[in-house]
Amino acid sequence: MTPERQIEELGLGVVDFVQRDELLARIKTGRPLRVKAGFDPTRPDLHLGHTVLMQKLRRFQDLGHTAIFLVGDYTALVGDPTGQNELRPRLTREQVLEAATTYQEQAFQVLDRSRVEVRYNSEWLSKMSPLEFIDLAAKCTVARMLERDDFSKRFAEHRPIYQHEFLYPLLQGYDSVALDADVELGGTDQLFNLLVGRDLMPRYGKPAQVVMTTPILEGIDARIEGGRVVGKKMSKSADNYIGVREAPLSVYRKCMQIDDAVVFRFFELLSARSAAEIAALRADVAGGRSPLEIKALFAREIIERFHSAEAADDAQRAFATAYTHNGVPDDVPEVRVATDGATLWIAKALSAAGLVKTTSDGRRLVEQGGVEIDGARVTDPQLQLARGQSYLVRAGSKNRRFARIVVDA
């Protein structure tokens, strides 16, 4: 493939590209480029939002370049305030290393394990002397750090900025120095940090890295407003994510919850389909094709990628039985809930069975008509379940959850 064609492919879906001509010049040398993407293992599980960046790294691999999967085991101990308005809690080394193990296992479902260089930034950062840290800090001004939106806002509002937070972009930037990175990839929320790395490299006598950012994927609860996709980014804390290791039926169900119009955003960032194929699907919907069919196509593609075609078939059948035809899944869990009295409050039963997070959520769901018991909808929030009885309970309508609740003494 010609260098120009590589640039065209690698630039697809990229938001920030600094600088395109520099990347073209490096590709023209014929030397495999060193392409770095760093991940701080602050949580053990990856979701589809993480894979947007990993897919771009995989494309570099497929074009013959060296992918560097950098585990930020050292920087995770510092804590990146990106996207945070307050100081993040510090993690222990044990927490970081545990999360790093699962990060790698899941990352190799996207990356080619045989063609990736896995590195930990503790390899060099933990060996730096105090004088070397001071020398690193001397290569960037406070004014430069305050160009970062989050820092500038906190400074203007007289809220604290801790000195170790200023260190994080410098440490991430030094990773590029240590790895001789030609390119660094990151989400759009990492642009400042990536550019700090680009600034640092010439100060250490090395060519400045090319910077490329990929979009931040919104959660499955995103909506279209004013022609734009709006909503919180996909995350476990927002409970709007699809996990890489999540059960196939759960993945299928969550894909079907995506807004009819927003699903094309997921196709564009995650699907292996071409832009022309995605445009054809849009045209199909405009012509009257059911959006449910389109979402089913996306669900199947994701499940096949991270599980198997057989798992996608099973998930589609199970979803059709449990959700499309108002059927009941074959694997409804049985939950035994104890009560001291003769009855058990419905909201407490829903919470104890894990169908809702709190009794308040349970009461509201009943009032909204979102609960069925033995096939019949209930709307009395004070309903009591009799001790010694078993109840088949469905909670939710679009996002249905089942449990067979047995009320014990």
Residue pairs with C-beta under 8 A, 6 or more apart in sequence:
1 9
1 63
3 24
3 27
3 28
4 24
6 27
6 63
7 20
7 23
7 24
7 27
9 59
9 63
10 23
10 56
10 59
10 60
10 63
10 212
11 17
11 20
12 275
13 56
13 214
13 215
13 268
13 269
14 56
14 212
14 213
14 214
15 188
15 213
15 214
15 215
16 188
16 191
16 211
16 212
16 213
17 23
17 210
17 211
17 212
18 195
18 198
18 210
18 211
18 212
19 210
22 208
22 210
23 183
23 210
26 33
26 182
26 210
27 33
32 64
32 65
32 66
33 60
33 65
33 66
33 182
33 183
34 65
34 66
34 68
34 179
34 180
34 181
34 182
34 183
35 57
35 60
35 65
35 66
35 67
35 68
35 181
35 182
35 183
35 184
35 185
36 68
36 70
36 175
36 176
36 179
36 181
36 183
36 184
36 185
36 209
37 53
37 54
37 56
37 57
37 67
37 68
37 69
37 70
37 184
37 185
37 186
38 70
38 71
38 72
38 75
38 121
38 172
38 175
38 184
38 186
39 50
39 69
39 70
39 71
39 72
39 103
39 107
40 72
40 75
40 76
40 80
41 71
41 72
41 73
41 76
41 96
41 97
41 99
41 100
41 102
41 103
42 76
42 79
42 91
42 96
42 99
43 99
43 236
44 98
44 99
44 102
44 103
45 102
45 106
45 236
45 243
45 244
45 245
46 103
46 106
46 107
46 243
46 244
46 245
47 234
47 235
47 236
47 241
47 242
47 243
47 244
48 217
48 234
48 241
48 242
48 244
48 266
48 270
48 302
49 216
49 217
49 233
49 234
49 235
49 241
50 244
51 110
51 244
51 270
52 187
52 214
52 215
52 216
52 217
52 269
52 270
53 185
53 186
53 187
53 214
54 107
54 110
54 111
55 110
55 270
56 185
56 212
56 214
57 67
57 69
57 110
57 111
57 185
58 67
58 110
58 111
58 112
60 67
60 183
61 67
61 111
61 112
61 115
61 116
62 112
66 115
66 117
67 111
67 112
67 115
67 116
67 117
68 116
68 117
68 119
68 179
68 181
69 104
69 107
69 111
69 116
69 117
69 118
69 119
70 119
70 120
70 121
70 175
70 179
71 100
71 103
71 104
71 118
71 119
71 120
71 121
72 121
72 172
72 175
73 93
73 96
73 97
73 100
73 120
73 121
73 122
74 120
74 121
74 122
74 125
74 126
74 171
75 121
75 125
75 168
75 171
75 172
75 175
76 91
76 96
76 99
77 90
77 91
77 93
77 96
78 90
78 164
78 165
78 167
78 168
78 171
79 87
79 88
79 89
79 90
79 91
79 164
79 165
79 168
80 88
80 168
80 172
80 193
81 87
81 88
81 150
81 151
81 165
81 168
82 150
82 189
82 190
82 192
82 193
83 150
83 189
83 233
84 150
85 150
85 153
85 154
85 159
86 159
87 160
87 162
87 165
100 120
104 118
106 244
106 245
108 116
109 244
109 305
109 306
119 179
121 171
121 175
121 178
123 178
124 174
124 175
124 178
125 171
125 174
125 175
128 136
133 167
136 170
136 171
136 174
136 200
137 166
137 167
137 170
139 170
139 200
139 203
140 169
140 170
140 196
140 199
140 200
142 166
144 196
144 199
145 151
145 166
145 169
146 152
146 155
147 192
148 169
148 192
149 192
151 161
151 165
151 166
154 160
154 161
155 161
168 193
169 192
169 193
169 196
170 196
170 200
172 193
172 194
172 196
172 197
173 193
173 196
173 197
173 198
173 199
173 200
173 201
174 197
174 200
175 181
175 197
176 184
176 197
176 198
176 200
176 201
176 209
177 197
177 200
177 201
177 204
177 206
180 206
181 197
181 201
181 209
182 207
182 209
182 210
183 209
183 210
183 211
183 212
184 194
184 197
184 198
184 209
184 210
184 211
184 212
185 212
185 213
185 214
186 193
186 194
186 211
186 212
186 213
186 214
187 213
187 214
187 215
187 216
188 213
188 214
188 215
188 216
189 216
190 213
191 211
191 213
194 209
194 211
194 213
195 211
197 209
197 211
198 208
198 209
198 210
198 211
199 208
201 207
201 208
201 209
202 208
214 269
215 269
216 233
217 233
217 234
217 265
217 266
217 269
217 270
218 229
218 230
218 231
218 232
218 233
218 234
218 240
218 262
218 265
219 231
219 232
219 233
219 234
219 235
219 238
219 240
219 241
220 234
220 240
220 241
220 242
220 254
220 255
220 257
220 258
221 231
221 232
221 238
221 240
221 257
222 229
222 230
222 231
222 232
222 240
222 258
222 259
222 262
222 265
223 229
223 230
223 231
223 259
223 262
224 230
224 259
224 261
224 262
229 262
229 265
231 240
232 238
232 240
234 240
234 241
234 242
235 241
236 243
242 251
242 254
242 255
242 302
243 251
244 306
245 306
246 254
248 303
248 307
248 311
248 312
248 314
248 315
249 314
249 315
249 318
249 319
249 329
251 299
251 302
251 303
251 306
251 307
251 315
252 299
252 300
252 303
252 312
252 315
252 316
252 318
252 319
253 319
253 323
253 399
253 400
255 263
255 266
255 295
255 296
255 298
255 299
255 302
256 292
256 295
256 296
256 299
256 319
256 323
257 398
257 399
258 266
258 295
258 298
260 285
260 291
260 294
260 295
263 291
263 294
263 295
263 298
264 278
264 281
264 282
266 298
267 273
267 278
267 281
267 298
268 275
268 278
270 298
270 302
271 278
271 298
271 301
272 301
273 281
273 301
281 294
281 297
284 294
285 291
285 294
296 316
299 312
299 315
299 316
300 312
300 316
303 311
303 312
303 315
304 311
304 312
318 329
318 330
321 327
321 328
321 329
322 328
322 329
322 400
322 402
323 400
328 392
328 394
328 402
329 402
332 392
332 402
332 403
332 404
333 402
333 403
333 404
334 403
334 404
334 406
335 352
335 353
335 354
335 403
335 404
335 405
335 406
336 405
336 406
336 408
337 344
337 348
337 349
337 352
337 353
337 405
337 406
337 407
337 408
338 408
338 409
339 387
339 407
339 408
339 409
341 387
342 386
342 387
343 384
343 385
343 386
343 387
343 407
344 384
344 385
344 387
344 407
345 359
345 382
345 383
345 384
345 385
346 362
346 366
346 371
346 373
346 378
346 380
346 381
346 382
346 383
346 384
346 385
347 356
347 359
347 360
347 362
347 363
347 366
347 381
348 359
348 362
349 362
349 385
349 391
349 393
349 405
349 407
350 356
350 359
350 361
350 362
350 365
350 366
350 371
350 393
350 395
351 357
351 358
351 359
351 361
351 362
352 405
353 393
353 403
353 405
354 403
355 362
355 393
355 395
355 396
355 401
355 403
356 362
356 365
356 395
362 371
362 395
363 381
364 381
365 371
365 395
365 396
366 378
366 379
366 380
366 381
366 383
367 379
367 381
369 377
369 379
370 395
370 396
370 397
371 377
371 378
371 393
371 394
371 395
372 378
372 393
372 394
373 385
373 391
373 392
373 393
373 394
374 391
374 392
375 392
385 391
385 405
385 407
386 407
387 407
387 408
387 409
388 407
388 408
388 409
389 406
389 407
390 404
390 405
390 406
390 407
391 404
391 405
391 406
391 407
392 402
392 404
393 402
393 403
393 404
393 405
394 400
394 401
394 402
395 401
395 402
395 403
